[in-house]
Structures are given as C-alpha cells and as structure tokens.
C-alpha cells in the first residue's frame, strides 16, 4: 500500500500471556518496500505488562536481495529527527533520536536497528508519572530522512494497523494492568467515567459497571493513609510544565451492590474551573484529569486483592472554553 510516496503496512499477531509460560514475542508482519528489497519489522517482547514493568520495543530490517545494502537514517531539515516512535493511550508518549544511523545489511540477512530500541518505563511525557492502566497502541513510527545505497528515499511512515474488516481496524498495541484490577475485570466489574461540561463547571462521575450475570457487592477499604479515590486535574495542556489545578480525595470505605448488567454511581466530582490554590478561574484550553484507586478490594465479602499504592485507573481529556 502506498501513501504519500512511501508507506509500509504492518499486520500484527499478538500472542497471549498464559501462566508462567515464557511469552512468544508479538511480531508485526511487514510488507516489503519492493523497489529496494527491504522488510522492516517492529517487535514487542510481549503484549501484557504489569504496571511499572519496562516495555521493550525494537525494529529490525531484512535485506531481501543477494547483495549488501547500506541503510542510513538521517535527521531532516524540518524535524531534525532521524526517527520517532509515538504511543497513544491516556496521553501521547514519544521517543525519538537526532542521531544519524547507518547499517550495512548483508545479503538475505536480518539485523536489528539497535539505535531504535526503546525501553519505556511507563511514564508519560507530561506528568512524568506512570500512565494509567489500560491499552496503548503505536501511531505510525516515522523514519524521517532515509537513504538506501546512498540514494535518498525521503520519509517513511510505518503504518502499524491492520484492516480487520471494512469497518474495523486492529492496532499494534499492548496492555498495562494491575493484578487486582485485572481480577475485578475478569469478574465483570469495571470502572467507567462519565463527564458533563456545563457553563461554569465540569461534572466527573466515577461509575461501577457489573457486566456479569449475577449481582455483585463491591467494596474498597482504606489501606494505610492513602485515599480510596483521588482525582487530580491538570492544565492547560500543550505548553510548559503541568499545573495541578484541583484535587479531590475520598477516604471512606466505598461499598456498592450492583445488579447484573447494570451500573451504579460510585462518586462524583464537580470542579468549578477555579484553581484551588489561588481561587481564580483558570484559562480556557485542554485539561487532563486522572483518577486513582487504592485500597483493599472485596467482592461479595471475599478479598480480591490489595492496591497498596494509588494506581491510575482512568483518565480524561476535556476542553474548557474561554
């Protein structure tokens, strides 16, 4: 598939992580760049990670011809980058390099582009904290200024998605999880956010959903001095360091009985668009809310597990008008 001159389409098969069996690394099946006889491949070491676990991302290239090839990635005039990875989920995370990368690829051999290996520690670019649990996916890794055998190719965008059907797309991605939250989800219990922006405030509802076929009573009890639920709101985004505008903490035991296939409101935050430190109205722009959970979790009186340190379970972007 060709798009804007050069496009490589990748399909991915993700291999599940089962028990203690060593996972088979998920791999993107690359499509050859036909006029140059090169195959690019992006590899993840696995597809499911516990919160805080390093995530290893690699790129390889295979020479499909019977002669040595010289691949060179150089910074371009506009971006001053030789390559860039981007991940999307709760917020965008990127990794890039300004260095020139040169590879001599023997005939019919595959080599790793070592300078493109990325070990991501799960912190985001803005808050410098662990990202929320959930699903993350690649957004078109870019090779900005490519030369092959001293011939300029230009920029290559690596499209890492697969058209599953006419109406759906499966992306290359992975999941970050916490064991206790994962057990809850396996029992059909999930947290969900509902927001409503009014003229002078925003309402953020934290909702518990029971997707199972039986009634569940869910409770979260305090652990140590941490609140059960904490909501923090930062902004405006896309400029400078994040500014904490508001924080709400709930410390009493949370308990809710949820009929099967129904939901119930756990708690609600209403922010009046004022900085809690200064009391002043905040400027217009995009804002970022993170919701954290901590405590001993029980379902129907049975212990599911403990979340000893606050874990981001959900996040929300919203816009405040001027």
ABEGO torsion letter per residue (X at the ends): XBBGGBBBBBBBBBBBBBEABBBBBBBBBBBBBAAAGBBBBBBBABABBBBGBBBBBBBBBBBABABBBBBBBBBBAAAGBABBBBBBBABBBBBBBABBBBBBBBBGBBBBBAAABBBBAGBBAAAGBBBBBEBBBBBGBBBABBBBGGBBAEBBBBBBBBBABAABBBBBBBBBBBAAAAAAAAAGBBBBBBBBBBAABBBBBBBBBBABABBBBBBBBBBEABBABBBBBBOBBGEEBBBBABBBBBABBBBBBBBBGBBBBABBBBBAGBBAAAGBBBBBEBBBBBBBBBEBBBBGGBBAEBBABBBBABBBBBBBBX
